[in-house]
């Protein structure tokens, strides 16, 4: 019945005999019980069942030769090791028997749960794995999996496996080309691998992959490894070569034009436009076949560029986008077009044979520099056909028109109409040309006067004023380039002070002032004016003295104001420079040579002064950048003998800051605390500094050194311009306290300001603001003040009583006078009645 042997059996019996039956953790009455026992624990007692009367204990069920009970003592024990992997739960029935073998108690269920221990290493499904990855595969996209199992309890860390790559052969880069998911065993290219994998450089890699149990969290975990051989294949995901599509195709659309293949299966293909077109004429199906959906027109658009992308079922990109280029090839579907509906050419009647007289321009919308757009020219007709029917010639490939061997004669024909045939390989167009025969320029312009004498003008005469009208005539054909006259100053005007404009209807010239005159520069201008035509003269004819005339311009002097050397003067100075510091020297001269005096205008602060003779500007008083950073005044230069002749220019003084202003407390809002104080209150105070800082002033706050202030208040920094004032206790009365606050800036040199800050402790409204006007600390009136107030009140009362008394006396007096007047009036009436 028992499998205990030798010493093991004796140890269990001895343990059972020595136990205190009252120990409830190891012994107790027979009842339903559960036990958890680690596997592999070996021979050991489990529990001792106790009975009040002598009985025999018996255990039946899933003992499996390992679990049993001592009949006399009720000791439940193991005589070997449990194994979770063999059986995780053992269910027994325990009962008590009397001497006759009859059951007196039970049976009760005893369940023994075997606790797993990490006693099994993980094991890969196969010793070697092989996989294939495509070049340029997406980083993180698995292309194969490895898998391992562990016989331990999967609900415990004993069977929780973690995968990693131990070695990578070869490993040519600082980062591995492959990565593995530590949980799933999925192997995928790393970012480096997605970029660098290339079968031309290395087509096979071997990875040593390890698997570790205990979730990889302990050094006592079991580890196994396997080799993974990876073959790199060329990427299927490649952009096709440039696609050529002939325009205006008559095929049934859509038309298959190319196909792309993803490295991965079950992807969704999409096209992305590179340009936002009103109509996108391409599509792609789920096999990667690209279609053109309609005929294309090269003249509308000759090239297209777009992208093909692949996505997975959740919309994530799978492959890198491929750029597709499409070129629309030309067919000859456009006729030649005349650049102008009518081309007009003017030809002088003396032009010789072979002379180029003009060019006929035509275009073709088909592709440039191809036979489809090659144009040829040919003259189809000439009207009139005199003196010959072939007076003109056109170069076949350029459209250049030339005269044949005959000169034109305007008396025979003043105009010719030509019809020129322009053709490409399939189309033809007629272009019209009119040739106007114009008179030759064999007459020169002749002035009506050879000398226009002179004119006198003031040097202040406005630009654009006409000072002379001139006239020349030309006997060539009117309204042509041979008779139109151009007037120019040939000599005497190197500075282009004058300009001559021509009236095209009359050929009359108007001499105008083009630039301001200056008596001091030139008192007289001796002008030589010529007259020419825009058309060149015929051979043998030249311009002569008849085409020239003379003209003098005398300039009279005027008293002009002084002229400054500069349009504006500037200076930079520190605001703390001493009085009488030289800032700048201004200079002006008088065109007539008069003496110049200088003065200032607009110096509202009286900061400046100027030496009236030298033009030196000095400081006259202390400067203040905080009042005005850029100070502007006007400098006046006037003639000494005629102050009305004056000029004015600005002087701008830029002031640089120095630290000359101590910081100040901002008192826009009163500082107060609500009574009674509860502790932890803070009041925000702010300081400012009007001096200039690179970023912002850095102000430090501190309290006065007196004991009351130190005992009652404390101050803490918030930032560079704010601080918190806090009471140190809550025992404050309702009144105004004076708190000395010291504030320092960070200027050079630093400045300090001591401010007596009024702090109110007051009853507050629901909006947390004071609503009782407080008396100032120590604000009880003195004895003298009390007497003065009393005397004032008594005087006011006396004045009131006096006024009342006077008013009553005045009223009585008026009533007495009224009575006397009534008696007198009555007496007079009685006398009259008698």
VOGU-3710 file (C-alpha; in Angstrom, 3 decimals, decimal comma):
1> xxxxxxxxxx> 0,000/0,000/0,000  2,768/2,418/0,834  5,701/3,201/-1,366  7,787/4,811/1,336  11,059/3,113/1,847  13,562/3,110/4,646  14,569/6,466/6,019  11,906/8,421/4,058  9,082/6,445/5,666  10,551/6,802/9,142
11> xxxxxxxxxx> 10,932/10,565/8,709  7,302/11,013/7,720  6,106/8,853/10,644  8,343/10,658/13,095  7,072/14,045/11,811  3,483/12,852/12,199  4,041/11,608/15,760  5,767/14,806/16,837  3,190/17,293/15,567  1,045/19,348/17,919
21> xxxxxxxxxx> -2,490/18,472/16,940  -3,633/21,940/17,782  -1,547/23,494/15,053  -4,301/24,458/12,619  -1,913/25,181/9,770  -0,638/21,576/9,611  -3,407/19,561/11,233  -7,150/19,714/11,661  -10,447/17,838/11,433  -11,439/15,983/8,331
31> xxxxxxxxxx> -13,213/18,251/5,829  -13,060/19,355/2,179  -9,649/20,964/1,566  -7,470/22,377/-1,239  -3,667/22,348/-1,281  -1,105/23,971/-3,628  2,231/22,163/-3,814  5,188/23,050/-6,102  6,178/20,374/-8,523  9,455/18,532/-7,946
41> xxxxxxxxxx> 9,344/19,070/-4,147  10,068/15,401/-3,395  8,914/13,355/-0,278  7,064/15,597/2,149  3,999/15,670/4,440  0,985/17,641/3,268  -1,532/17,714/6,151  -2,655/15,653/9,191  -6,358/15,008/9,648  -7,485/14,621/13,288
51> xxxxxxxxxx> -10,364/12,589/14,708  -11,706/12,721/18,286  -12,261/8,961/18,386  -9,941/6,213/17,192  -10,457/5,682/13,471  -8,616/4,503/10,412  -8,074/7,033/7,584  -8,316/6,033/3,950  -7,534/8,020/0,785  -8,775/7,099/-2,683
61> xxxxxxxxxx> -8,758/8,826/-6,075  -5,975/10,293/-8,232  -3,091/9,303/-5,999  -0,987/8,180/-8,991  1,333/6,280/-6,637  2,681/9,572/-5,271  0,047/10,748/-2,784  -1,142/8,678/0,221  -2,291/8,874/3,862  -1,058/7,132/7,069
71> xxxxxxxxxx> -4,129/5,170/8,256  -3,605/5,513/11,979  -2,437/9,131/12,175  -4,338/10,702/9,248  -1,072/12,108/7,795  -1,515/13,008/4,099  1,923/12,950/2,411  3,918/12,711/-0,838  6,241/9,808/-1,368  7,697/11,344/-4,556
81> xxxxxxxxxx> 7,720/14,533/-6,683  4,691/15,979/-8,421  5,029/17,016/-12,066  2,835/19,838/-13,406  3,539/18,856/-16,990  2,203/15,286/-16,224  -0,784/16,229/-14,100  -1,678/19,698/-12,854  -4,496/18,694/-10,427  -4,979/15,614/-8,195
91> xxxxxxxxxx> -8,454/14,998/-6,732  -8,761/12,603/-3,715  -11,469/11,404/-1,359  -10,545/10,957/2,315  -12,782/9,087/4,832  -12,661/7,648/8,350  -13,348/3,923/9,028  -14,068/2,117/12,273  -12,482/-1,197/13,303  -14,930/-3,063/11,123
101> xxxxxxxxxx> -14,032/-1,052/8,045  -17,278/0,834/8,018  -17,245/4,502/7,001  -17,971/6,689/10,001  -17,070/10,031/8,439  -16,668/11,280/4,923  -15,762/10,918/2,254  -14,395/14,497/1,915  -12,826/15,953/-1,217  -9,155/16,884/-1,064
111> xxxxxxxxxx> -7,796/18,692/-4,152  -4,076/19,118/-4,672  -3,046/21,757/-7,192  0,436/21,299/-8,566  2,320/24,597/-8,831  4,471/24,919/-11,930  8,166/25,751/-11,641  10,383/26,869/-14,500  11,899/23,502/-15,294  11,490/23,406/-19,075
121> xxxxxxxxxx> 13,578/25,461/-21,534  11,784/26,935/-24,570  12,240/25,100/-27,842  12,020/26,358/-31,421  9,706/24,514/-33,786  12,645/23,857/-36,099  16,426/24,234/-35,771  16,792/26,301/-38,941  14,406/28,696/-40,645  14,615/30,140/-44,153
131> xxxxxxxxxx> 12,921/33,239/-45,498  12,896/35,568/-48,479  12,828/39,364/-48,341  12,556/41,762/-51,250  14,855/44,705/-51,748  13,301/48,019/-50,564  10,676/46,200/-48,476  8,929/48,406/-45,952  10,658/48,725/-42,583  8,758/46,874/-39,856
141> xxxxxxxxxx> 6,694/44,788/-42,296  7,197/41,089/-41,356  8,268/38,724/-44,112  8,637/35,595/-41,893  8,064/34,308/-38,366  9,913/32,043/-35,939  8,056/30,202/-33,188  9,056/28,426/-29,998  7,107/26,569/-27,296  7,586/26,027/-23,568
151> xxxxxxxxxx> 6,018/23,134/-21,623  5,678/25,209/-18,471  2,433/26,806/-17,306  1,463/29,372/-19,969  -0,327/31,455/-17,344  2,957/32,128/-15,563  6,150/33,895/-16,668  7,740/30,428/-16,924  6,286/30,078/-20,410  6,263/33,743/-21,431
161> xxxxxxxxxx> 8,791/33,870/-24,234  10,871/36,772/-25,586  12,611/36,717/-28,966  15,783/38,605/-29,923  18,539/38,571/-32,524  21,836/37,515/-30,987  24,057/37,579/-34,079  23,775/38,928/-37,600  26,099/37,503/-40,300  27,365/39,513/-42,089
171> xxxxxxxxxx> 26,679/42,834/-40,377  28,189/45,541/-42,628  26,506/48,530/-41,016  26,475/49,975/-37,480  22,790/49,051/-37,228  21,303/45,631/-37,965  19,500/45,235/-41,255  16,801/43,090/-39,636  14,677/43,270/-36,510  12,433/40,833/-34,647
181> xxxxxxxxxx> 9,266/41,378/-32,691  10,114/40,231/-29,166  6,587/38,881/-28,587  5,432/37,458/-31,909  8,779/36,387/-33,436  8,007/38,370/-36,607  11,173/39,230/-38,561  11,185/42,373/-40,704  13,693/44,795/-42,286  14,902/47,592/-40,034
191> xxxxxxxxxx> 14,961/51,160/-41,331  18,582/50,614/-42,287  17,716/47,336/-43,995  14,815/48,846/-45,917  17,270/51,341/-47,393  20,449/49,252/-47,825  19,336/45,690/-48,653  20,604/44,943/-52,153  21,002/41,462/-53,637  23,780/42,779/-55,883
201> xxxxxxxxxx> 25,877/43,504/-52,783  24,788/40,687/-50,424  22,061/38,190/-51,213  22,204/35,946/-48,092  22,212/36,705/-44,373  22,238/34,379/-41,350  20,640/35,460/-38,096  21,077/33,732/-34,765  17,693/34,177/-33,074  17,275/33,425/-29,365
211> xxxxxxxxxx> 14,178/32,767/-27,305  14,136/33,246/-23,526  11,444/32,339/-21,008  10,521/34,207/-17,795  9,551/37,110/-20,107  13,269/37,767/-20,435  13,289/39,439/-17,021  15,750/37,235/-15,124  19,201/35,868/-15,704  17,970/32,453/-14,488
221> xxxxxxxxxx> 15,709/32,102/-17,488  16,255/29,313/-19,993  17,452/30,324/-23,481  17,426/28,469/-26,803  18,558/29,584/-30,255  17,975/28,817/-33,925  19,520/29,914/-37,216  17,507/31,977/-39,677  18,775/32,082/-43,246  17,422/35,029/-45,236
231> xxxxxxxxxx> 17,676/35,339/-49,017  17,450/38,856/-50,462  15,640/39,069/-53,778  15,483/41,940/-56,217  12,619/44,331/-55,575  9,515/43,904/-57,674  8,474/47,452/-56,789  10,118/49,473/-59,563  9,007/52,459/-61,545  8,531/51,631/-65,215
241> xxxxxxxxxx> 10,527/53,477/-67,851  9,070/56,684/-69,230  5,750/55,903/-70,926  5,106/57,369/-74,394  1,505/57,810/-75,536  0,580/59,104/-78,970  -1,866/61,971/-78,842  -5,429/61,731/-80,112  -5,412/57,937/-80,053  -8,462/56,290/-81,633
251> xxxxxxxxxx> -8,204/53,133/-79,520  -11,022/52,127/-77,173  -10,262/53,558/-73,760  -9,152/52,826/-71,106  -5,884/51,561/-72,597  -3,305/49,531/-70,655  -0,037/51,519/-70,674  2,060/49,844/-67,932  2,020/47,717/-64,774  3,731/47,824/-61,366
261> xxxxxxxxxx> 4,154/45,021/-58,819  4,365/45,385/-55,055  6,773/43,288/-52,998  3,822/42,242/-50,861  0,566/40,516/-51,640  -2,942/41,795/-51,007  -2,114/45,474/-51,266  -4,332/48,235/-52,592  -2,914/50,261/-55,508  -3,694/53,974/-55,816
271> xxxxxxxxxx> -2,589/56,893/-58,004  -1,667/60,273/-56,514  -1,614/63,384/-58,684  1,528/65,504/-58,612  -0,358/68,350/-60,279  -3,915/69,387/-59,550  -5,573/68,929/-62,934  -9,170/69,624/-63,815  -9,299/66,144/-65,335  -6,836/63,376/-64,430
281> xxxxxxxxxx> -6,748/60,910/-67,354  -5,142/57,884/-65,630  -6,308/55,022/-63,400  -4,933/51,818/-61,831  -6,582/48,498/-60,985  -5,888/46,132/-58,082  -3,385/44,170/-60,135  -1,207/47,268/-60,528  -2,155/47,810/-64,176  -2,038/51,500/-65,162
291> xxxxxxxxxx> -4,503/52,809/-67,755  -4,963/55,995/-69,743  -8,687/56,676/-69,624  -9,136/59,027/-72,585  -7,306/60,363/-75,662  -4,629/62,951/-74,839  -3,840/66,186/-76,652  -0,147/67,112/-76,749  -0,931/70,737/-77,555  -3,025/70,910/-74,369
301> xxxxxxxxxx> -0,457/69,103/-72,169  2,650/67,339/-73,409  3,761/65,509/-70,236  2,282/64,068/-67,035  3,886/63,055/-63,764  2,120/61,191/-60,935  2,777/58,645/-58,186  1,714/55,047/-57,573  1,325/54,045/-53,922  0,343/50,817/-52,208
311> xxxxxxxxxx> -1,632/50,605/-48,976  -2,661/47,841/-46,639  -6,205/47,171/-45,502  -6,016/49,846/-42,797  -4,759/52,521/-45,182  -1,089/52,489/-44,179  1,550/52,888/-46,913  3,274/49,621/-47,784  5,883/50,603/-50,386  7,681/53,808/-51,143
321> xxxxxxxxxx> 5,783/55,892/-53,747  6,851/55,336/-57,359  6,933/58,291/-59,736  5,491/57,658/-63,179  6,440/59,825/-66,176  4,237/59,978/-69,272  5,231/61,799/-72,469  2,544/62,587/-75,045  4,005/62,140/-78,509  2,997/64,392/-81,353
331> xxxxxxxxxx> 1,056/63,699/-84,528  0,571/66,229/-87,272  -2,862/67,482/-86,332  -2,377/71,265/-86,515  -2,212/73,391/-89,690  0,164/76,339/-90,043  -1,144/79,647/-88,643  -0,235/83,107/-89,978  1,139/85,231/-87,172  -0,709/88,265/-88,561
341> xxxxxxxxxx> -3,872/88,314/-90,611  -2,132/90,814/-92,898  1,616/91,410/-92,987  2,537/94,934/-94,168  6,004/95,675/-95,483  7,366/99,069/-96,607  9,994/99,111/-99,341  11,821/102,124/-100,745  11,566/102,357/-104,480  15,326/102,374/-104,910
351> xxxxxxxxxx> 15,926/99,006/-103,208  18,172/96,798/-105,366  17,591/93,251/-106,495  18,189/90,609/-103,833  17,440/93,039/-100,985  15,617/91,594/-98,002  12,414/93,556/-97,530  10,823/91,683/-94,607  9,816/88,324/-93,099  6,512/86,480/-93,129
361> xxxxxxxxxx> 5,971/84,800/-89,727  3,850/81,679/-89,284  3,590/79,064/-86,523  2,529/75,452/-86,093  1,187/74,077/-82,773  2,703/70,660/-83,398  5,900/69,665/-81,612  8,751/72,066/-82,189  11,746/70,961/-84,230  9,933/67,989/-85,760
371> xxxxxxxxxx> 8,732/67,363/-89,303  5,184/67,922/-88,065  5,960/71,585/-87,402  8,351/72,177/-90,296  6,923/74,951/-92,491  7,574/75,773/-96,140  6,718/79,050/-97,886  5,797/79,712/-101,518  4,325/82,788/-103,267  1,107/81,790/-104,986
381> xxxxxxxxxx> 0,132/85,156/-106,540  1,171/88,809/-106,958  -1,278/91,632/-107,671  -0,658/93,725/-109,719  1,652/91,651/-111,911  3,570/94,721/-113,161  6,111/95,402/-114,390  6,521/91,606/-113,971  4,580/88,817/-112,261  7,549/87,648/-110,215
391> xxxxxxxxxx> 8,796/90,827/-108,550  9,225/89,083/-105,172  10,835/85,905/-103,844  10,290/84,083/-100,528  12,869/81,776/-98,968  11,211/78,350/-98,681  12,215/77,486/-95,084  12,481/80,931/-93,418  9,709/83,083/-94,890  12,197/85,864/-95,682
401> xxxxxxxxxx> 10,893/88,050/-98,534  13,328/89,478/-101,089  13,230/91,533/-104,259  14,170/89,748/-107,398  16,262/91,593/-109,987  13,952/94,594/-110,453  13,720/97,800/-108,418  10,255/99,021/-107,548  8,778/102,159/-109,021  6,053/103,909/-107,080
411> xxxxxxxxxx> 4,718/105,539/-110,213  4,067/102,078/-111,728  2,613/100,478/-108,581  2,404/101,971/-105,102  1,203/98,698/-103,471  1,462/94,969/-104,105  -0,699/92,179/-102,616  0,941/88,776/-102,235  -0,636/85,445/-101,322  1,926/83,131/-99,738
421> xxxxxxxxxx> 1,211/79,417/-99,283  2,532/78,032/-95,973  2,541/74,215/-95,696  3,586/71,469/-93,283  3,616/67,761/-94,092  -0,179/67,529/-94,290  -1,759/70,993/-94,063  -1,547/74,290/-95,932  -2,530/77,877/-95,144  -2,615/81,076/-97,247
431> xxxxxxxxxx> -1,017/84,162/-95,645  -1,554/87,646/-97,105  1,217/90,217/-97,516  0,940/93,863/-98,609  4,054/95,612/-99,888  3,890/99,412/-99,811  6,331/101,166/-102,100  7,508/104,324/-100,410  9,343/107,322/-101,734  13,104/107,238/-101,362
441> xxxxxxxxxx> 14,686/109,611/-98,901  16,536/111,831/-101,358  15,631/115,193/-99,783  17,174/116,595/-96,605  15,344/118,783/-94,045  16,064/122,534/-94,491  15,707/125,038/-91,646  13,717/128,182/-92,275  16,460/130,121/-90,417  20,113/129,428/-90,124
451> xxxxxxxxxx> 20,283/131,387/-86,848  17,527/131,841/-84,281  19,683/134,378/-82,470  19,205/134,254/-78,713  16,820/134,181/-75,811  17,415/135,239/-72,196  15,963/133,190/-69,384  16,280/133,212/-65,601  18,150/130,345/-64,044  14,977/129,490/-62,090
461> xxxxxxxxxx> 12,930/128,826/-65,217  10,855/125,633/-64,652  11,819/122,367/-66,345  9,536/121,700/-69,318  9,182/125,360/-70,353  9,233/125,943/-74,140  11,824/128,665/-74,883  11,825/128,511/-78,706  9,918/127,110/-81,672  11,882/126,061/-84,775
471> xxxxxxxxxx> 10,842/124,869/-88,228  12,455/122,831/-90,970  10,835/121,381/-94,085  11,407/118,152/-96,051  10,200/117,619/-99,616  9,980/113,839/-99,417  6,627/112,044/-99,344  4,605/113,267/-96,339  3,835/111,011/-93,405  6,771/108,715/-94,119
481> xxxxxxxxxx> 10,063/108,124/-92,432  11,684/110,031/-95,255  9,908/113,281/-94,403  9,497/113,072/-90,607  12,039/115,361/-88,907  13,990/114,652/-85,749  15,573/117,683/-84,039  18,634/117,267/-81,847  21,131/119,564/-80,108  24,296/118,627/-81,866
491> xxxxxxxxxx> 26,705/120,902/-79,954  26,759/123,095/-76,865  24,693/120,950/-74,473  26,938/118,310/-72,877  24,668/118,054/-69,808  21,417/117,621/-71,785  19,888/120,755/-70,332  17,645/121,088/-73,399  15,326/118,787/-75,330  13,490/119,281/-78,636
501> xxxxxxxxxx> 10,118/117,677/-79,368  8,609/117,404/-82,853  4,952/117,877/-83,784  4,433/114,901/-86,156  1,743/116,748/-88,091  3,684/119,924/-88,837  7,311/118,890/-88,205  7,578/121,961/-85,956  10,163/121,685/-83,192  9,739/122,917/-79,601
511> xxxxxxxxxx> 12,903/123,609/-77,605  12,278/122,906/-73,903  14,186/123,058/-70,638  15,140/119,450/-69,798  17,169/120,101/-66,626  17,446/123,034/-64,218  19,755/125,828/-65,443  22,496/127,278/-63,243  23,995/130,734/-63,852  26,996/129,898/-61,720
521> xxxxxxxxxx> 27,789/126,872/-63,919  27,060/128,322/-67,380  25,961/131,897/-68,157  25,395/131,203/-71,874  24,662/128,097/-73,970  25,713/128,170/-77,662  23,551/125,525/-79,248  23,923/123,912/-82,685  20,691/122,144/-83,698  20,393/119,642/-86,539
531> xxxxxxxxxx> 17,404/118,144/-88,363  17,445/114,534/-89,644  15,060/111,794/-90,857  14,546/108,371/-89,314  14,940/106,816/-92,772  18,513/106,732/-94,111  19,340/108,994/-97,032  19,900/107,484/-100,403  23,416/106,999/-101,594  25,019/110,268/-102,709
541> xxxxxxxxxx> 22,791/112,530/-100,571  24,128/113,958/-97,296  22,972/116,370/-94,616  24,645/119,786/-94,915  24,581/123,251/-93,338  20,957/123,743/-94,434  19,995/121,057/-91,924  21,630/123,008/-89,069  20,759/126,163/-87,181  22,243/128,195/-84,342
551> xxxxxxxxxx> 20,684/129,382/-81,103  22,016/131,072/-77,962  20,504/130,878/-74,497  21,591/133,532/-71,983  21,004/132,658/-68,337  20,421/135,450/-65,829  21,484/135,160/-62,233  19,011/135,039/-59,351  19,609/135,210/-55,657  19,369/131,588/-54,546
561> xxxxxxxxxx> 19,191/130,262/-51,014  22,162/128,446/-49,475  22,663/124,807/-50,350  23,555/122,154/-47,758  26,176/119,528/-48,493  23,820/116,761/-47,231  20,088/116,185/-47,298  20,035/115,152/-43,637  22,559/115,143/-40,782  22,585/112,543/-38,017
571> xxxxxxxxxx> 24,520/111,914/-34,821  24,609/109,298/-32,072  25,329/110,294/-28,486  24,987/108,939/-24,987  22,378/110,746/-22,930  24,917/111,537/-20,183  27,472/113,416/-22,326  28,578/116,751/-20,873  27,102/120,083/-21,908  29,000/121,784/-24,793
581> xxxxxxxxxx> 29,901/118,435/-26,410  30,316/118,739/-30,204  27,797/116,513/-31,970  28,152/117,290/-35,667  29,272/119,968/-38,112  26,832/121,045/-40,825  27,987/122,807/-43,971  26,141/124,905/-46,511  27,277/127,297/-49,239  25,583/130,146/-51,072
591> xxxxxxxxxx> 25,656/129,844/-54,881  26,277/133,591/-55,139  29,126/133,421/-52,618  27,368/135,283/-49,819  28,185/134,572/-46,206  25,976/131,920/-44,564  24,647/131,971/-40,989  23,295/128,907/-39,175  20,442/128,555/-36,669  18,196/125,885/-35,209
601> xxxxxxxxxx> 14,415/125,493/-35,288  12,221/123,044/-33,376  14,580/122,622/-30,397  11,664/122,459/-27,968  13,760/121,090/-25,087  16,621/123,573/-25,651  19,034/120,654/-25,667  21,148/121,950/-28,578  22,945/125,032/-29,789  24,716/125,840/-33,055
611> xxxxxxxxxx> 27,634/128,073/-33,859  26,095/130,489/-36,365  29,383/130,848/-38,218  30,934/127,358/-38,273  27,784/125,213/-38,241  29,049/123,194/-35,253  26,157/121,777/-33,194  26,763/121,284/-29,453  24,761/120,078/-26,478  23,279/123,038/-24,599
621> xxxxxxxxxx> 21,765/121,182/-21,629  21,442/117,723/-20,129  19,935/115,137/-22,509  17,283/112,614/-21,507  16,686/109,501/-23,606  13,626/108,585/-21,562  11,926/111,775/-22,751  12,942/111,386/-26,380  15,067/108,617/-27,824  15,236/110,206/-31,283
631> xxxxxxxxxx> 15,414/113,997/-31,119  14,793/115,926/-34,355  15,428/119,603/-35,076  15,769/121,657/-38,250  19,026/123,335/-39,214  18,541/126,637/-41,069  21,172/128,198/-43,315  20,442/131,784/-44,404  22,274/134,517/-46,218  23,798/137,043/-43,847
641> xxxxxxxxxx> 22,650/139,987/-45,952  19,259/138,558/-46,875  17,698/136,373/-44,210  14,754/135,621/-46,509  17,067/133,426/-48,596  17,199/130,390/-46,355  17,322/126,606/-46,618  16,359/124,000/-44,075  17,402/120,388/-43,509  16,719/117,981/-40,606
651> xxxxxxxxxx> 19,228/117,012/-37,920  18,434/113,726/-36,154  20,070/112,920/-32,816  19,878/109,285/-31,646  20,326/109,046/-27,887  21,900/105,987/-26,275  20,684/105,017/-22,853  22,617/105,116/-19,572  21,282/103,828/-16,284  20,129/107,113/-14,788
661> xxxxxxxxxx> 16,676/106,175/-13,529  16,073/104,049/-10,451  13,285/101,472/-10,643  9,803/102,515/-9,509  6,925/100,604/-7,963  3,772/100,383/-10,042  0,923/101,779/-7,964  -1,966/101,327/-10,384  -3,693/98,989/-7,940  -3,721/99,270/-4,108
671> xxxxxxxxxx> -1,998/96,578/-2,069  -4,337/95,086/0,543  -5,127/91,965/2,541  -8,586/90,902/3,721  -9,168/90,922/7,472  -8,979/88,590/9,299  -5,878/86,937/7,781  -5,784/83,164/7,668  -2,194/82,611/6,604  -0,679/82,011/3,186
681> xxxxxxxxxx> -1,916/85,296/1,664  0,205/86,927/-1,052  -0,003/90,300/-2,781  1,618/90,797/-6,184  3,739/93,939/-6,556  5,402/95,187/-9,732  8,333/97,467/-10,483  9,365/99,142/-13,721  12,440/100,907/-15,033  12,253/103,473/-17,831
691> xxxxxxxxxx> 15,893/102,895/-18,801  16,645/100,822/-21,882  17,542/97,150/-21,533  18,503/94,563/-24,102  15,628/92,308/-23,100  13,867/93,477/-19,954  14,982/95,010/-16,639  16,047/92,628/-13,905  14,773/94,104/-10,686  15,426/92,674/-7,230
701> xxxxxxxxxx> 13,119/93,253/-4,267  14,000/93,372/-0,574  12,554/94,794/2,652  13,839/97,533/4,937  16,120/96,532/7,788  13,894/97,657/10,675  12,755/94,949/13,077  9,005/95,585/12,686  9,205/95,090/8,941  11,290/91,931/9,211
711> xxxxxxxxxx> 8,974/90,477/11,879  5,740/91,267/10,051  6,476/90,897/6,344  8,428/88,892/3,850  9,052/89,332/0,124  9,738/86,670/-2,550  10,719/86,926/-6,207  8,238/85,943/-8,932  10,258/87,007/-11,993  12,436/89,903/-13,103
721> xxxxxxxxxx> 9,767/92,578/-12,487  7,287/91,021/-10,044  7,455/89,883/-6,424  5,071/88,610/-3,751  4,615/90,480/-0,466  3,332/88,184/2,284  2,425/88,695/5,955  4,448/86,519/8,320  1,521/86,021/10,702  -2,220/86,673/10,869
731> xxxxxxxxxx> -2,265/89,014/13,876  -2,895/92,253/11,963  -5,380/95,038/12,732  -7,623/96,752/10,238  -5,524/99,737/9,213  -2,899/100,960/6,775  0,646/99,730/7,253  3,729/101,354/5,793  6,122/98,695/4,467  9,566/99,930/3,323
741> xxxxxxxxxx> 10,479/98,112/0,082  13,926/98,396/-1,509  14,151/97,809/-5,265  17,392/97,581/-7,269  17,965/97,379/-11,022  20,780/95,611/-12,876  22,082/98,629/-14,766  25,625/99,892/-14,864  25,975/101,307/-12,347  23,025/99,676/-10,518
751> xxxxxxxxxx> 20,506/102,056/-8,939  18,397/101,608/-5,805  15,091/103,064/-4,730  13,474/102,806/-1,309  9,681/103,054/-1,419  7,238/103,216/1,476  4,500/100,916/0,264  1,030/101,453/1,751  -0,557/98,103/2,573  -4,180/98,028/3,735
761> xxxxxxxxxx> -5,616/95,380/6,008  -9,364/95,739/5,613  -12,757/94,114/5,598  -13,440/92,779/2,106  -16,563/92,439/0,022  -17,592/89,225/-1,656  -15,529/90,365/-4,665  -12,431/90,394/-2,431  -11,963/94,158/-2,421  -11,839/96,720/0,414
771> xxxxxxxxxx> -15,095/98,556/1,055  -14,302/100,485/4,285  -12,237/103,655/4,087  -9,460/103,171/6,591  -7,768/105,701/8,807  -4,047/106,029/8,480  -1,966/104,517/11,227  -1,504/107,067/14,120  -4,202/109,265/12,493  -5,947/110,437/15,747
781> xxxxxxxxxx> -6,136/114,301/15,843  -3,767/116,105/18,140  -5,026/118,455/20,944  -4,416/121,503/18,765  -6,292/119,901/15,897  -9,210/119,047/18,220  -9,413/122,664/19,545  -9,314/124,027/16,035  -12,089/121,711/14,923  -14,219/122,734/17,972
791> xxxxxxxxxx> -13,718/126,472/17,364  -14,664/126,023/13,740  -17,870/124,225/14,654  -18,791/126,991/17,216  -18,162/129,723/14,640  -20,442/128,002/12,160  -23,193/127,641/14,795  -22,784/131,327/15,815  -23,025/132,470/12,240  -26,222/130,497/11,743
801> xxxxxxxxxx> -27,840/131,921/14,933  -26,718/135,469/14,025  -28,230/135,123/10,593  -31,542/133,981/12,023  -31,621/136,876/14,553  -30,812/139,461/11,898  -33,522/138,077/9,622  -36,156/138,368/12,398  -35,198/142,006/13,262  -35,319/142,960/9,602
811> xxxxxxxxxx> -38,783/141,439/9,224  -40,153/143,326/12,329  -38,790/146,634/11,018  -40,475/146,153/7,642  -43,798/145,345/9,278  -43,659/148,573/11,383  -42,941/150,678/8,292  -45,831/149,042/6,489  -48,255/149,867/9,327  -47,125/153,535/9,384
821> xxxxxxxxxx> -47,577/153,766/5,628  -51,105/152,333/5,862  -52,090/154,961/8,519  -50,670/157,757/6,393  -52,508/156,542/3,316  -55,765/156,321/5,239  -55,367/159,933/6,514  -54,729/161,231/3,016  -57,864/159,512/1,795  -59,962/161,092/4,485
831> xxxx> -58,617/164,582/3,592  -59,502/164,081/-0,067  -63,005/162,888/0,768  -63,659/166,105/2,680
//
